[in-house]
Amino acid sequence: MKLKAPKDMVFLVVDDIDNMRRSVKAMLKLVHFGKEFYEAANGRDAWKLLQTENIVIDFIICDYNMPYMSGTELLGLIRSTKKWRDIPFLMVTAEANMDIVAEAAEHDVDAYMTKPFVTATLEQKVMELLVQINNPSPFNQLLLQARTLDEKGDLDGAIAKATEAAKINDRSSKPYRELGRLFGKKGDLKKAQLCFEKAVEINRLDVSSYHALGQIYYRQGKMEMAMENFNRAMEISPRHADRAMNFAKLLIKKNQLPEAEKVLRLVLKTKSNDIDFKEDIAETCIGCGLGDLAVKCYREVLKADPERLYLNKKIGMALFAAGDANEAVKVLEKAAEKTSDDIELFLVLGKAYYAMKQLVRADQWVSKVLRLDPGHKEARSILDKCL
């Protein structure tokens, strides 16, 4: 399907800097590109706009580094959604670092250009991209045919087309990555592994293939190999939060907590404005003994959203788990003011006061537990020690 002429297109310009959005629009108008224009200050707003009824976007020009949702996160959502996956996407970056290029390529970015740029550069990039999409090479046609066959449920046909693509261009990792995915979908992990290994042999920056190999080795129980591949993916593109979380959980499973904490702190830097993700990190931390980091995350989430009062309890429990009983009871008692039947909360308060050797206070809280659950063994044990 041929794309519209540039003058008839609806452009979406995504950038967190107002002046940059206005500049891009002005440049497009100067060369008579665009029938209509929409703007978004970040990927999250752009994603909402795409889903707005009666708005059809023909071309996206998007910044890489933005709060709430980056350009590559937006691109990943678009590429994974059949309705919008074929929208031309031009990524704008301040600098073309290795990890940025790798991350953009992973999500099949159509083109990218670096700031600052002039009108002529923007015009050239848009035109080059449209020519490329309107006149796909035999290589790209085969990959598109493979995708169509896959969606129709014809995995063998899709594999045949991707194999043809690999023969046409054996210097690209993309058909081998696609073959790996298709064989994995078919349940043939051995062939999938071989294809992903070929992909990273061709392209040492093929993040998706390293990640896929990590998943295969993980399923095979080969933890060291899994960690090696997840680690390589992280080295190339540390901004991928989901990949980082998977890697951190592998490290936790291997009881390599200092290394896991480093990865989780890296994730926090890249997802600093996503409080839901931050709360997930806190849950991961408190479950494995990284209490200090859990407290930090919970407090940042509560500061950003004071309505999440339930986090006071979690902060207190994390403080106690981290060995700070004095600070824990201050937070936990505030949480206890809001409830009359939280056995878990009352028990932690009893344990914390017992650890502080304040036996009268410990007695009071475990007695509350026993009034709610007379058979609670742990509360009874603490009470007996207080007598």
JOPE-V958296 format. One record per backbone hydrogen bond with DSSP energy under -1.0 kcal/mol. CO is the residue of the C=O (numbers start at 1). NH is the residue of the N-H. Records with the same first field share a line. If there is no record, write none. Layout:
BEGIN
CO = NH ; NH
END
This chain:
BEGIN
5 = 8
6 = 9 ; 34
9 = 35 ; 36
10 = 58 ; 59
11 = 38
12 = 61
13 = 40
14 = 63
17 = 21
18 = 22
19 = 23
20 = 24
21 = 25
22 = 26
23 = 27
24 = 28
25 = 29
26 = 30
27 = 31
28 = 33
29 = 32
36 = 11
38 = 13
40 = 15
42 = 46
43 = 47
44 = 48
45 = 49
46 = 50
47 = 51
49 = 52
52 = 55
59 = 12
60 = 90
61 = 14
62 = 92
64 = 71
67 = 69
69 = 43
70 = 74
71 = 75
72 = 76
73 = 77
74 = 78
75 = 79
76 = 80
78 = 81
81 = 85
84 = 87
88 = 60
89 = 110 ; 111
90 = 62
91 = 113
92 = 64
93 = 115
95 = 97
97 = 101
98 = 102
99 = 103
100 = 104
101 = 105
102 = 106
104 = 109
105 = 108
111 = 91
113 = 93
118 = 122
119 = 123
120 = 124
121 = 125
122 = 126
123 = 127
124 = 128
125 = 129
126 = 130
127 = 131
128 = 132
129 = 133
130 = 134
131 = 135
137 = 141
138 = 142
139 = 143
140 = 144
141 = 145
142 = 146
143 = 147
144 = 148
145 = 149
146 = 150
147 = 151
148 = 152
149 = 154
150 = 153
153 = 155
154 = 158
155 = 159
156 = 160
157 = 161
158 = 162
159 = 163
160 = 164
161 = 165
162 = 166
163 = 167
164 = 168
165 = 169
169 = 172
173 = 177
174 = 178
175 = 179
176 = 180
177 = 181
178 = 182
179 = 183
180 = 184
181 = 185
182 = 186
183 = 188
187 = 189
188 = 192
189 = 193
190 = 194
191 = 195
192 = 196
193 = 197
194 = 198
195 = 199
196 = 200
197 = 201
198 = 202
199 = 203
203 = 206
205 = 207
206 = 210
207 = 211
208 = 212
209 = 213
210 = 214
211 = 215
212 = 216
213 = 217
214 = 218
215 = 219
216 = 220
217 = 222
218 = 221
221 = 223
222 = 226
223 = 227
224 = 228
225 = 229
226 = 230
227 = 231
228 = 232
229 = 233
230 = 234
231 = 235
232 = 236
233 = 237
237 = 240
239 = 241
240 = 244
241 = 245
242 = 246
243 = 247
244 = 248
245 = 249
246 = 250
247 = 251
248 = 252
249 = 253
250 = 254
251 = 256
252 = 255
255 = 257
256 = 260
257 = 261
258 = 262
259 = 263
260 = 264
261 = 265
262 = 266
263 = 267
264 = 268
265 = 269
266 = 270
267 = 271
271 = 274
273 = 275
274 = 278
275 = 279
276 = 280
277 = 281
278 = 282
279 = 283
280 = 284
281 = 285
282 = 286
283 = 287
285 = 288 ; 290
289 = 291
290 = 294
291 = 295
292 = 296
293 = 297
294 = 298
295 = 299
296 = 300
297 = 301
298 = 302
299 = 303
300 = 304
301 = 305
305 = 308
307 = 309
308 = 311
309 = 312
310 = 314
311 = 315
312 = 316
313 = 317
314 = 318
315 = 319
316 = 320
317 = 321
318 = 322
319 = 324
320 = 323
324 = 328
325 = 329
327 = 331
328 = 332
329 = 333
331 = 335
332 = 336
333 = 337
335 = 338
336 = 339
341 = 343
342 = 346
343 = 347
344 = 348
345 = 349
346 = 350
347 = 351
348 = 352
349 = 353
350 = 354
351 = 355
352 = 356
353 = 358
354 = 357
357 = 359
358 = 362
359 = 363
360 = 364
361 = 365
362 = 366
363 = 367
364 = 368
365 = 369
366 = 370
367 = 371
368 = 372
369 = 373
373 = 376
376 = 380
377 = 381
378 = 382
379 = 383
380 = 384
381 = 385
382 = 386
383 = 387
END
